[in-house]
Amino acid sequence: MAKIKKGDQVMVISGRDKGKTGRVLEVLKDSDRLIVEGIQRVTKHTKVGQSARGGRTGGIETIEAPIHVSNVMLVDPETKRPTRVGHRIETVERDGRTREVRVRFAKRSGKEL
């Protein structure tokens, strides 16, 4: 589940929005689902009420519903096509000390994500 994170660009690979791309707004780890901008839009009916200033709230609005993580793939930043995600450990030198850092990369192009 750690392969896709908030802010990543993903492409839908199955379902009614197949082929569309969007940015991940939220990751729901407990249910293995994502909320993606502009994907899986549903209409929600909310009860009409009034706010403290007298403005009317409610009605019909369209929102993004969660989509399962298996139905999306990360978009390669170089080729703009769906790709698998890999992890590699790189050594980084900072302030005279070396550290090992785990880095995500696109398997299609090898570019760091």
N, C-alpha and C positions, 0 to 999 in steps of 0.2 A: 504494500500500500504506500510505502514511502517513495515510490517511483514518480508519482505525480504530486505536485505541491501547489499551494495557492499562488496564483500569478502566472502559472505555466500556460502556454498556448497549446490547446489540444484539438484533435479532429475526431468527429464521431465516425465510427467504423461500422455501426449497425443501428437499426431502428429508423424511426420516421425522419430523423434529422441527419441521416447518413450523408457524409461529405462536407458538412458544415464545420467551421472552426470557430473557436471562442476561447476566452480567457477564463481560467478557473477562479471563481469568486470565493468558494468555500469547500473544504474537505470534511466530509462526515465519516470519520474513521470507524465508528461503531457499526455502521451499516454498509461500509465499503461503497459509498456513493459520493458524487461530486455535484456541486451546483456550478454550471457553466453559463457564462454570459451569452444570452441570445439562443440558448439551446433548451429543448424540452419545455417550451413555453406553454402554460396552461392558464385558463381563465378561472379566476377565483371570485366568488360572490361574497362580499362583505356586508354586514348589516349596516344600514344607514343610521347615523347618529349625528350629534353635534359636538363640536369642540368647545372649549371654554370661551373662545372669542366669538362664537356664533357661526363659524364656518361648518359647512356640511361635509361629512366624511362617509365613506362607504360607496357601494355600487359595484360595478364589474371592473376588475383590473386583471392584467396579464402579468404573471410572475414566472420565474424559472423554477422548475421542479427538479428534484435530484435525479441524476442519471447514474447507472451503475458503472463502476470504474472499468469493468471489462469491455464496455461498449465504446471506450475512447482510447486514443493513442496520442502520445506526445508528438508535437510537430517539430521536425528538424529545423533549426534556425537557418541552416545553409541552403537546403533544398526545398524547404516549405512543404515537405511530404511527411506522412506519418512514419515514426521510427520507434524502435525499441530503446529502452534505457539501460545503460550499463553503469557500473561503479568501478572506479579504480582508486588506488591509494597513491597520492603524490606527496613528495617531501617538499616542504616550504620552509625557507629560511627567513626568519624575522628577528631582528635585534640580536643577531649573533647566535640564535638558537634554531635548531632544526626540529620541525614537527611533521608528523604524518597526518594528512588531511584526506578524507574520503570525498571524492568528486564524482558528480553525475556527468555522463557524456552520452551523446547520440550515437547509437551503433551504426547508423547509415553512413554518417560522414566522419565520425570520430571527434566532432566538435564538442567542447565543454558546454554544459547547460547552466 
